[in-house]
Amino acid sequence: MSTILDRLNQTGAAMNTAEFNNQLGFKLKRAAIEAMMAGIGSKEWNSYMSLFANNTEQLNRLTVRGENEDLWLLESRAYMVANSICGADSTTQTSLRVDLLIDESLNANSDYSIVDPPEQGEVVPPGAIVRPFRIPSV
């Protein structure tokens, strides 16, 4: 069970360890740049945002444009990308300026529609989105 902010904070915590900082930072930076260049609605955007979503409902909040979206949501998405580009290899502030409303009324339980890359012997549920890489738990 995790929210979008939980996953962002998990990423920040992993970035705060010498074991993961540089490798994870550069992976995040590359994925964020690809997302930014391709734009919202692209496979690159969806792949990057899958790192921070635990279910389809959360991923939709991060990837699907709605009519008359609130400014806080637009800004939060933008900061989620920008934070990894400008600070991924030097800071741990992956949730900086992401509004707490990002998780409002969303289920925190996994529906197994978004999963980490499988380790040896693990099976990916049919139709699941596989994140581009794992965010380590620390």
WOPE-V715304 format. One record per pair of residues at least 24 apart in sequence whose C-alpha atoms are under 10 Angstrom apart, sorted by the first residue. I is the first residue (numbers start at 1). J is the second residue. If there is no record, write none. Layout:
I&J / I&J
This chain:
1&54 / 1&55 / 1&107 / 1&108 / 1&109 / 1&110 / 1&111 / 2&52 / 2&53 / 2&54 / 2&55 / 2&103 / 2&107 / 2&108 / 2&109 / 2&110 / 3&52 / 3&53 / 3&54 / 3&55 / 3&58 / 3&102 / 3&103 / 3&104 / 3&106 / 3&107 / 3&108 / 3&109 / 3&110 / 4&49 / 4&50 / 4&51 / 4&52 / 4&53 / 4&54 / 4&55 / 4&58 / 4&59 / 4&61 / 4&62 / 4&95 / 4&98 / 4&100 / 4&102 / 4&103 / 4&106 / 4&108 / 5&52 / 5&53 / 5&94 / 5&95 / 5&98 / 5&99 / 5&100 / 5&101 / 5&102 / 5&103 / 6&52 / 6&53 / 6&54 / 6&95 / 6&103 / 6&108 / 7&51 / 7&52 / 7&53 / 7&54 / 7&94 / 7&95 / 7&135 / 7&137 / 8&51 / 8&52 / 8&53 / 8&80 / 8&92 / 8&93 / 8&94 / 8&95 / 8&96 / 8&98 / 8&135 / 9&52 / 9&92 / 9&93 / 9&94 / 9&95 / 9&96 / 10&52 / 10&92 / 10&94 / 10&95 / 10&135 / 10&136 / 10&137 / 10&138 / 11&51 / 11&52 / 11&88 / 11&92 / 11&93 / 11&94 / 11&95 / 11&134 / 11&135 / 11&136 / 11&137 / 11&138 / 12&88 / 12&91 / 12&92 / 12&93 / 12&94 / 12&95 / 12&96 / 12&135 / 12&138 / 13&92 / 13&93 / 13&94 / 13&135 / 13&136 / 13&137 / 13&138 / 14&92 / 14&135 / 14&136 / 14&137 / 14&138 / 15&88 / 15&89 / 15&90 / 15&91 / 15&92 / 15&93 / 15&94 / 15&135 / 15&136 / 15&138 / 16&90 / 16&91 / 16&92 / 16&93 / 16&138 / 17&92 / 17&138 / 20&135 / 20&136 / 20&138 / 21&88 / 21&89 / 21&90 / 21&91 / 21&92 / 22&88 / 22&89 / 22&90 / 23&88 / 23&89 / 24&88 / 24&89 / 24&133 / 24&134 / 24&135 / 24&136 / 25&84 / 25&85 / 25&87 / 25&88 / 25&89 / 25&90 / 25&91 / 25&92 / 26&84 / 26&85 / 26&87 / 26&88 / 26&89 / 26&90 / 27&84 / 27&88 / 27&89 / 27&132 / 27&133 / 28&81 / 28&83 / 28&84 / 28&85 / 28&87 / 28&88 / 28&89 / 28&94 / 28&132 / 28&133 / 28&135 / 29&81 / 29&82 / 29&83 / 29&84 / 29&85 / 29&86 / 29&87 / 29&88 / 29&89 / 30&84 / 30&85 / 30&88 / 31&81 / 31&84 / 31&85 / 31&132 / 31&133 / 32&80 / 32&81 / 32&82 / 32&83 / 32&84 / 32&85 / 32&86 / 32&88 / 33&81 / 33&82 / 33&84 / 33&85 / 33&86 / 34&81 / 35&81 / 36&78 / 36&81 / 36&82 / 36&85 / 39&63 / 40&64 / 40&65 / 40&77 / 40&78 / 41&65 / 44&132 / 45&81 / 46&129 / 46&131 / 47&129 / 47&130 / 47&131 / 47&132 / 47&133 / 48&80 / 48&81 / 48&131 / 48&132 / 48&133 / 49&77 / 49&80 / 49&81 / 49&131 / 49&132 / 50&114 / 50&115 / 50&116 / 50&129 / 50&130 / 50&131 / 50&132 / 50&133 / 51&114 / 51&115 / 51&116 / 51&130 / 51&131 / 51&132 / 51&133 / 51&134 / 51&135 / 52&80 / 52&114 / 52&131 / 52&135 / 53&108 / 53&110 / 53&113 / 53&114 / 53&115 / 53&131 / 54&107 / 54&108 / 54&109 / 54&110 / 54&111 / 54&112 / 54&113 / 54&114 / 54&115 / 55&106 / 55&107 / 55&108 / 55&109 / 55&110 / 55&111 / 55&112 / 55&113 / 55&114 / 55&115 / 55&128 / 55&129 / 56&106 / 56&107 / 56&110 / 56&111 / 56&112 / 56&113 / 56&114 / 56&128 / 56&129 / 57&105 / 57&106 / 57&107 / 57&108 / 57&109 / 57&110 / 57&111 / 57&113 / 58&102 / 58&103 / 58&105 / 58&106 / 58&107 / 58&108 / 58&109 / 58&110 / 59&113 / 59&114 / 61&102 / 61&103 / 61&106 / 62&102 / 72&97 / 72&98 / 72&99 / 72&100 / 72&101 / 72&102 / 73&98 / 73&99 / 73&100 / 73&101 / 73&102 / 74&98 / 75&99 / 76&100 / 76&101 / 76&102 / 77&102
